[in-house]
Amino acid sequence: MATNPPDNPIGVAVLRVWWEPGSKPALRARLLVVNDAQEAPAEYATAAGIDDVCADIRSWLREWSELQPPQGG
């Protein structure tokens, strides 16, 4: 299996969304993430509603970015 060079970090996020009729908000989501190409996906968050889903994605991106060596830009 090929590995990712340390100077080219990769993170992966998979967002699964569905509707739960009768719930407020009806939109539900599960965010699975990989912080290293050698790892299996792990559940990061489960959320309800667009704002909460976006907040969870933003939170993971911030955490992932802070783990990486400084990059230009």
Buried (B, 14 or more C-beta within 10 A) or exposed (E): EEEEEEEEBEBEBEBEEEEEEEEEBEBBBBBBBBBEBEEEEEEBBEBBBEEBBEEBBEEBEEEBEEEEEEEEE
